[in-house]
Amino acid sequence: MPIMKKFTLLLLFFASISSLSAQQLHFTSQYLQHNAMYNPGAAGIANKDMIGLSFRSMWSSFPGNPKTYMVYGDANLAKLKSGMGAYIYRDETGPTSRTGIQLAFSKHIISQNEKNKFGIGLEVRGLQYAIDKSKIDASLGSDPALAGAENKVAIDAGAGLYFTNGKFSAGAAVSQLIQSKLQLADVPNATKAGKLYRHYNFNANYKIQTGDNIYLIPNALVRVIENSPSEYEFGMLVNYQEKIWWGLNWRIDQFWSLQAGVKILKRAGLTYSYDYYQTPISIFTGNSGAHEVGLRFDLKKSEN
């Protein structure tokens, strides 16, 4: 086995093991389309019942390039003044994978004019982290990390607050509150335990009308992750009649994201984004970026 291939497999394996000490949740560049994924308080609050599919592929030139498959839904329960959201996803990176489900429930407090809405949400998450040892070459030897369990299952929870008045929206949420243990192997000299560390998400956006059914939407997302660098993302979206949109996002020190979407067949929407990674990340990924494609189906007639 070539030395470089052996090194790459080792790098992928130990990167996946060490990531358990600051477990990254699945994410999407198109976060404006997935408020409930980052904040359970936003579940159903947009009053746009929908189901959707999403696929993300990163760093195609990198061995074991990460891929994420996602199915999701969001519904407003008007009679109960509440909402529900659900995400089922699978992350694959080389020999490792994460399969998870996220269920969110939000109680809505609505003003008399029905413009101001405040959501108080709770979420439950289930996660299976697995290693396919058949994808790890036997010539890597008998390292103790390779002798660990092949999969682990963990249950965790989160909470969030979300406000919107149709123009301005903002929220704050925390995921993995329980910080369940998720350790596949005893890594020598490790200073942190393998568990699900907390993620704190803060987001905001504002709709600025610039013409007949044309809106500019500046937006921001901040993720604070224990034992891992925080992430700061800022963007601008242009939305025309809820039928076509395009935008540009920047995650500081990581990537630029070009995004676009179009409504098709009245109740279906197709979205695409391309993330161009900056140095030093681009050095290790061979200048290959990330592609993300989504398909969403509205379950109720549009108000437009």
C-alpha positions in Angstrom: 0.0 0.0 0.0 1.5 3.4 -1.0 2.7 5.5 2.0 0.5 8.5 1.0 -2.6 6.4 0.8 -1.9 4.9 4.2 -1.3 8.3 5.6 -4.6 9.6 4.2 -6.5 6.7 5.7 -4.9 7.3 9.1 -5.6 11.0 8.8 -9.3 10.4 8.0 -9.7 7.9 10.9 -8.1 10.0 13.6 -9.8 13.1 12.4 -13.2 11.3 12.8 -12.2 10.0 16.2 -11.0 13.3 17.5 -14.1 15.0 16.2 -16.1 13.2 18.8 -14.6 15.5 21.4 -16.4 18.5 19.8 -19.1 16.7 17.8 -20.1 18.8 14.8 -23.7 18.5 13.8 -24.7 18.3 10.2 -25.0 21.7 8.5 -26.1 23.3 5.3 -24.9 26.4 3.4 -28.5 27.3 2.7 -29.3 27.9 6.4 -32.0 30.5 5.6 -34.0 27.6 4.2 -33.6 25.5 7.3 -34.3 27.7 10.4 -35.8 24.8 12.3 -32.6 22.7 11.8 -30.6 25.3 13.8 -33.4 26.4 16.1 -36.4 24.4 17.3 -38.2 27.6 18.2 -38.5 28.3 14.5 -40.4 25.0 13.7 -43.6 25.9 11.8 -43.4 29.6 12.5 -43.1 30.5 8.8 -46.5 28.9 8.2 -45.2 27.1 5.1 -45.9 23.4 5.5 -43.3 21.5 3.4 -41.2 18.5 2.9 -37.8 18.3 1.2 -34.7 16.5 0.2 -31.1 17.7 0.2 -27.7 16.4 -0.8 -24.3 17.9 -0.1 -20.9 16.7 -1.4 -17.6 18.3 -0.3 -14.0 18.1 -1.6 -14.5 15.6 -4.4 -10.8 15.4 -5.0 -10.1 14.4 -1.4 -10.2 10.6 -0.6 -13.4 9.7 1.4 -14.9 13.1 0.6 -17.8 14.0 3.0 -21.3 13.6 1.8 -24.6 14.5 3.6 -28.1 13.1 2.7 -31.1 14.8 4.3 -34.9 14.5 4.4 -36.9 17.1 6.3 -40.3 18.5 7.0 -41.9 21.5 8.6 -45.5 22.1 9.6 -47.6 24.8 11.3 -50.2 23.5 13.7 -52.4 26.6 13.6 -55.2 25.3 16.0 -52.6 24.5 18.6 -50.6 27.7 18.0 -47.5 25.6 17.6 -45.3 24.0 15.0 -43.3 20.8 14.3 -40.1 20.1 12.4 -38.2 16.9 11.5 -34.8 16.1 10.0 -33.4 12.7 9.1 -29.8 12.8 7.9 -26.7 10.7 7.1 -23.2 12.0 7.0 -20.5 9.9 5.3 -16.7 10.6 5.5 -14.4 7.8 4.4 -14.8 4.9 6.8 -17.0 6.8 9.2 -20.7 7.7 9.1 -23.3 9.5 11.3 -27.0 8.7 10.9 -29.4 10.9 12.9 -32.9 12.1 13.5 -34.0 15.5 14.9 -37.5 16.2 16.0 -38.5 19.8 17.0 -41.6 21.2 18.6 -42.3 24.9 19.0 -45.0 26.7 21.0 -46.0 30.0 19.3 -47.0 33.2 21.1 -48.7 35.4 18.5 -49.7 39.1 18.8 -53.2 40.3 18.2 -52.3 41.6 14.7 -50.7 38.2 14.0 -47.5 39.8 12.7 -45.3 39.3 15.7 -44.6 35.7 16.5 -42.4 34.3 19.3 -41.5 30.6 19.3 -40.3 28.6 22.3 -38.9 25.3 21.1 -37.6 22.0 22.3 -35.8 19.3 20.2 -34.8 15.6 20.6 -31.9 14.1 18.7 -30.9 10.5 18.1 -27.5 9.8 16.6 -25.6 6.6 15.5 -21.9 7.1 14.9 -20.3 4.2 13.0 -17.0 3.0 11.6 -16.8 0.6 8.6 -13.6 -1.2 9.4 -13.7 -3.0 6.1 -12.7 0.4 4.5 -9.6 0.6 6.7 -6.7 -1.2 5.2 -5.3 -4.1 7.4 -1.7 -2.8 6.7 -2.4 0.1 9.1 -1.5 -2.4 11.9 -3.0 -3.0 15.3 -3.4 0.5 16.6 -5.7 0.4 19.7 -7.9 3.0 18.2 -8.8 0.5 15.5 -9.9 -2.0 18.1 -12.8 0.0 19.4 -16.5 -0.5 18.9 -17.9 -0.3 15.4 -20.8 2.0 16.3 -22.3 4.0 19.2 -25.8 5.4 19.7 -26.6 8.6 21.6 -29.7 10.5 22.5 -29.6 14.3 23.2 -31.8 17.4 23.4 -31.9 21.1 22.8 -33.9 24.3 23.1 -34.4 27.5 21.3 -36.1 30.9 21.1 -37.2 32.5 17.8 -38.9 35.8 16.9 -40.2 37.1 13.7 -42.5 39.9 12.5 -42.3 39.1 8.8 -39.5 41.5 8.2 -37.0 41.0 11.0 -36.2 37.5 12.4 -33.8 36.5 15.1 -33.2 33.4 17.2 -30.9 31.8 19.8 -30.6 28.0 20.4 -28.5 25.4 22.1 -28.1 21.8 20.9 -26.7 18.7 22.7 -27.6 20.0 26.1 -27.2 16.6 27.8 -23.8 16.1 26.2 -24.2 12.3 25.9 -21.2 10.1 25.8 -20.1 8.9 22.4 -16.7 7.3 22.6 -15.8 4.4 20.3 -12.2 3.9 21.5 -9.8 4.8 24.3 -7.3 7.1 22.6 -4.0 7.2 24.5 -3.2 10.6 26.2 -6.5 12.1 25.2 -7.4 15.2 27.2 -11.1 15.3 26.3 -13.8 12.6 26.7 -15.7 11.4 23.6 -19.1 13.0 24.0 -21.6 15.4 22.3 -20.5 18.9 23.1 -22.9 21.8 23.1 -23.5 23.9 20.0 -24.9 27.5 20.5 -26.6 29.0 17.4 -27.5 32.6 16.9 -29.1 33.8 13.7 -30.8 37.0 12.3 -32.1 38.3 9.0 -34.0 41.3 7.7 -36.2 41.7 4.6 -35.7 45.0 2.8 -38.2 45.8 0.0 -36.5 47.4 -2.9 -39.2 47.1 -5.6 -42.4 45.3 -6.5 -42.0 42.0 -4.7 -38.2 42.3 -4.7 -36.4 41.9 -1.4 -32.8 42.1 -0.2 -32.3 39.9 2.8 -29.0 40.5 4.8 -28.5 37.5 7.1 -26.0 36.1 9.7 -25.4 32.9 11.5 -23.0 32.4 14.4 -22.2 28.9 15.8 -20.3 28.7 19.1 -19.0 25.1 19.7 -17.3 23.9 22.8 -13.7 22.8 22.3 -13.9 23.8 18.6 -13.5 27.1 16.7 -16.6 29.3 16.5 -18.1 29.8 13.0 -19.3 33.2 11.7 -21.3 33.4 8.5 -22.7 36.5 6.8 -24.7 36.8 3.5 -27.0 38.7 1.3 -30.0 37.2 -0.6 -32.1 38.7 -3.4 -35.6 37.3 -3.5 -38.0 38.0 -6.4 -41.7 37.2 -5.9 -40.8 34.1 -3.9 -40.2 32.5 -7.4 -36.5 33.0 -7.8 -33.6 34.0 -5.5 -29.8 34.2 -5.5 -27.3 35.1 -2.9 -23.7 35.2 -1.7 -22.5 34.1 1.7 -19.2 34.2 3.5 -18.1 31.9 6.3 -15.1 33.7 7.8 -11.8 31.9 7.2 -13.5 29.0 5.5 -15.5 29.5 2.3 -17.5 31.7 0.0 -20.9 30.3 -1.0 -22.8 31.2 -4.3 -26.5 30.2 -4.0 -29.6 30.2 -6.2 -33.1 28.8 -6.2 -36.1 28.7 -8.5 -39.8 27.8 -7.9 -41.0 25.1 -10.3 -44.5 23.6 -10.8 -46.0 26.1 -8.4 -45.4 24.1 -5.3 -41.9 22.8 -5.8 -38.6 24.6 -5.3 -35.1 23.7 -6.6 -32.0 25.1 -4.9 -28.3 24.9 -5.5 -25.2 26.3 -3.8 -21.4 26.0 -4.5 -18.9 26.7 -1.7 -15.4 27.8 -2.7 -13.0 27.1 0.1 -10.2 29.5 1.1 -6.6 28.6 2.1 -5.4 26.8 4.1 -8.4 24.4 3.6 -8.2 24.6 -0.2 -4.6 23.3 0.0 -5.7 20.0 1.5 -8.8 19.6 -0.7 -7.1 20.2 -4.0 -9.1 23.4 -4.6 -12.3 21.4 -4.9 -15.3 23.0 -3.2 -18.7 21.8 -2.0 -22.0 21.3 -4.0 -25.4 21.3 -2.4 -28.7 20.5 -4.1 -32.1 20.7 -2.6 -35.7 20.0 -3.7 -38.6 21.3 -1.6 -42.4 20.7 -1.9 -44.9 23.1 -0.5 -47.9 21.3 1.0 -50.3 24.3 1.0 -51.2 26.8 -1.7 -49.0 29.9 -1.8 -50.5 33.2 -0.6 -49.0 35.0 -3.6 
